[in-house]
Amino acid sequence: NSTQSDQVATYNKNGVTTILTDGTAYADAMAIAVSGTDIYVGGVLKNPNTLQHVATYWKNGIAADLADSNTYSGVNSLFIAGTDLFAAGYMQEAGKPHIEAVYWKNGVMVKLTDGSNMATANSIFVSGTDVYVAGQIQVLPNVNFKALYWKNGTPVELSDGSKNALAKGIAVNTNDVYVAGNEGQFAKYWKNGSSVNLDDGSKMEPVTGIVVVTP
């Protein structure tokens, strides 16, 4: 008989915790989205046969893999647009030297990078037919990551690589694109590519998301 021995994935609704996994394999819940009565949770679940961490989402507690169980992958963000489920994250493709930034639409993967440089997708937002994904990429030999977002697969760089930078959240309001993250010691957001510092840079304050509220 199996026994609980590893981290479980959970979510909390109104103070009540729902456990998504049984503890026999490592799991982590990284993102959540709700559509009507359906609750979607995205993250990783370790495959007991290949021992890889696999990008997974749970719909009302039922798990579904998004990537091959032989590849290292994970989900960082979910977004629901109508009846479409979008998940953004990363994948280590066999034969490629680095982790790639990817997203899935209804289980179909879209690659944002080719594996020649390390990259990951942290946040996804859909506006009409446009898909926006925020993340970072390390362009070797530079050791720093550049913050950027992809619009329909086309990259838009937000930093120049002189300081390590991460883009952790994205939101779109009409034609304005807001991205939140960090560059060097500064917490900041970018509006249409122009940066706004949120602190004085005296200490590291990680930014993990952004929401735009309209009157």
C-alpha positions as CSV (number, residue, x, y, z in Angstrom):
1,N,0.0,0.0,0.0
2,S,1.2,3.5,-0.8
3,T,1.6,6.1,1.9
4,Q,1.8,9.9,1.8
5,S,5.4,10.9,1.6
6,D,5.6,14.0,-0.6
7,Q,4.3,17.5,-1.1
8,V,0.6,17.7,-2.1
9,A,-1.1,20.2,-4.4
10,T,-4.1,22.1,-2.8
11,Y,-6.3,25.1,-3.2
12,N,-8.4,27.0,-0.7
13,K,-12.0,28.3,-1.2
14,N,-13.5,30.4,1.5
15,G,-11.1,29.0,4.1
16,V,-11.8,25.3,3.1
17,T,-8.8,23.5,1.7
18,T,-9.2,20.9,-1.1
19,I,-6.3,18.5,-1.6
20,L,-5.7,17.6,-5.2
21,T,-3.1,14.8,-4.9
22,D,-2.5,11.9,-2.5
23,G,1.1,12.6,-1.5
24,T,2.6,9.6,-3.2
25,A,4.3,11.9,-5.8
26,Y,5.5,15.5,-5.6
27,A,3.0,18.0,-6.7
28,D,2.7,21.8,-6.6
29,A,-0.2,24.1,-7.4
30,M,1.0,27.4,-9.0
31,A,-2.0,29.0,-10.6
32,I,-5.8,29.0,-10.4
33,A,-8.7,30.2,-12.6
34,V,-12.5,29.9,-12.2
35,S,-15.2,29.7,-14.9
36,G,-18.7,29.4,-13.6
37,T,-18.7,26.4,-11.2
38,D,-15.5,25.0,-12.7
39,I,-12.2,25.4,-10.8
40,Y,-9.0,25.0,-12.7
41,V,-5.6,24.7,-10.9
42,G,-2.3,24.5,-12.8
43,G,1.1,23.3,-11.6
44,V,3.3,20.3,-11.7
45,L,2.9,16.6,-10.9
46,K,5.7,14.2,-10.7
47,N,5.3,11.1,-13.0
48,P,6.0,8.0,-10.9
49,N,7.4,6.1,-13.9
50,T,9.7,8.7,-15.5
51,L,10.2,10.7,-12.3
52,Q,9.9,13.9,-14.3
53,H,7.9,16.9,-13.1
54,V,5.1,17.3,-15.7
55,A,2.9,20.3,-16.5
56,T,-0.5,19.5,-15.2
57,Y,-3.9,21.1,-14.6
58,W,-6.7,19.9,-12.4
59,K,-10.3,20.7,-13.4
60,N,-12.6,20.2,-10.5
61,G,-10.0,17.9,-8.9
62,I,-9.4,15.7,-12.0
63,A,-5.8,15.9,-13.3
64,A,-4.7,16.2,-16.9
65,D,-1.2,16.3,-18.2
66,L,-0.2,19.0,-20.7
67,A,3.3,17.7,-21.6
68,D,5.0,14.4,-22.4
69,S,5.9,12.5,-19.2
70,N,9.5,12.3,-20.4
71,T,10.0,16.0,-20.4
72,Y,10.5,18.4,-17.5
73,S,7.7,21.0,-17.5
74,G,5.4,23.0,-15.4
75,V,2.5,25.5,-15.4
76,N,2.9,29.0,-13.9
77,S,-0.3,30.8,-15.0
78,L,-3.8,30.1,-16.2
79,F,-6.3,32.2,-18.1
80,I,-9.8,31.4,-19.3
81,A,-11.2,33.1,-22.4
82,G,-14.7,32.0,-23.2
83,T,-14.5,28.2,-23.5
84,D,-10.7,28.2,-24.1
85,L,-8.2,27.4,-21.3
86,F,-4.7,28.9,-21.6
87,A,-1.8,27.8,-19.5
88,A,1.7,29.4,-19.5
89,G,4.9,27.8,-18.3
90,Y,8.0,26.0,-19.3
91,M,9.4,22.8,-20.8
92,Q,12.8,21.1,-21.2
93,E,12.6,19.5,-24.6
94,A,14.7,16.4,-25.2
95,G,17.9,17.3,-27.0
96,K,17.6,21.0,-26.3
97,P,20.2,22.6,-23.9
98,H,17.8,24.9,-22.1
99,I,14.3,25.3,-20.7
100,E,11.8,26.8,-23.2
101,A,9.0,29.3,-22.6
102,V,5.7,27.8,-23.8
103,Y,2.0,28.1,-23.4
104,W,-0.9,25.7,-24.1
105,K,-4.3,26.5,-25.6
106,N,-6.8,23.7,-24.8
107,G,-3.9,21.3,-24.4
108,V,-2.0,22.2,-27.6
109,M,1.4,23.6,-26.9
110,V,2.8,26.7,-28.5
111,K,6.6,27.3,-28.2
112,L,7.8,30.9,-27.5
113,T,11.5,30.1,-27.6
114,D,13.6,27.4,-29.3
115,G,15.7,26.1,-26.4
116,S,18.9,27.8,-27.5
117,N,18.6,30.2,-24.5
118,M,17.0,29.6,-21.1
119,A,13.5,31.1,-20.8
120,T,10.2,30.7,-19.0
121,A,6.7,32.0,-19.2
122,N,5.3,33.3,-16.0
123,S,1.9,34.9,-16.8
124,I,-0.7,34.8,-19.6
125,F,-3.5,37.2,-20.6
126,V,-5.8,37.0,-23.5
127,S,-7.5,40.0,-25.1
128,G,-9.8,39.3,-28.0
129,T,-7.7,37.2,-30.4
130,D,-4.4,38.4,-29.0
131,V,-2.4,36.2,-26.6
132,Y,0.1,38.0,-24.3
133,V,2.6,36.1,-22.3
134,A,5.1,37.6,-19.8
135,G,8.4,36.0,-18.8
136,Q,12.2,36.3,-19.1
137,I,15.0,35.0,-21.3
138,Q,18.7,34.6,-20.8
139,V,20.7,35.4,-24.0
140,L,24.1,33.9,-23.6
141,P,26.9,34.8,-22.9
142,N,25.0,37.4,-20.8
143,V,24.3,35.9,-17.4
144,N,21.4,38.3,-16.7
145,F,17.8,37.6,-17.7
146,K,15.9,40.1,-19.8
147,A,12.2,40.8,-18.9
148,L,9.9,40.6,-21.9
149,Y,6.5,39.6,-23.1
150,W,5.3,37.9,-26.3
151,K,2.3,39.1,-28.2
152,N,1.0,36.3,-30.4
153,G,4.5,34.8,-30.3
154,T,6.4,37.9,-31.1
155,P,8.8,39.0,-28.3
156,V,8.8,42.6,-26.9
157,E,11.8,43.2,-24.7
158,L,11.3,45.3,-21.6
159,S,14.9,45.4,-20.3
160,D,18.4,45.4,-21.9
161,G,20.1,42.7,-19.9
162,S,22.4,45.1,-18.0
163,K,20.6,44.0,-14.8
164,N,18.8,40.8,-14.0
165,A,15.1,41.3,-14.8
166,L,11.9,39.2,-14.5
167,A,8.4,39.7,-15.8
168,K,6.0,38.0,-13.5
169,G,2.5,39.4,-14.3
170,I,0.7,40.8,-17.3
171,A,-2.6,42.5,-17.9
172,V,-4.1,44.3,-20.9
173,N,-6.6,47.1,-20.9
174,T,-7.8,48.1,-24.4
175,N,-4.5,49.0,-26.1
176,D,-2.4,49.4,-23.0
177,V,-0.1,46.5,-21.9
178,Y,1.0,46.4,-18.3
179,V,3.7,44.1,-17.1
180,A,4.9,43.7,-13.5
181,G,8.2,42.4,-12.2
182,N,11.7,43.3,-11.0
183,E,14.8,44.7,-12.6
184,G,17.9,44.6,-10.4
185,Q,16.8,45.6,-6.9
186,F,13.8,47.6,-8.1
187,A,10.2,46.4,-8.0
188,K,8.4,47.9,-11.0
189,Y,5.9,47.7,-13.7
190,W,6.1,48.6,-17.4
191,K,3.2,50.3,-19.2
192,N,3.6,49.9,-23.0
193,G,7.3,49.4,-22.4
194,S,7.9,52.4,-20.2
195,S,9.0,51.4,-16.7
196,V,7.7,52.8,-13.4
197,N,9.7,51.9,-10.2
198,L,7.5,50.9,-7.2
199,D,10.2,51.3,-4.6
200,D,13.6,52.9,-4.0
201,G,15.7,49.8,-4.7
202,S,17.1,49.6,-1.2
203,K,15.8,46.1,-0.7
204,M,14.6,43.3,-2.9
205,E,10.7,43.2,-3.0
206,P,9.6,40.6,-5.5
207,V,6.5,41.5,-7.6
208,T,4.4,38.5,-8.6
209,G,1.4,39.9,-10.5
210,I,-0.6,42.8,-11.7
211,V,-4.3,43.6,-12.1
212,V,-5.8,46.6,-14.0
213,V,-9.1,47.9,-12.7
214,T,-11.1,50.2,-14.8
215,P,-13.9,52.6,-13.6
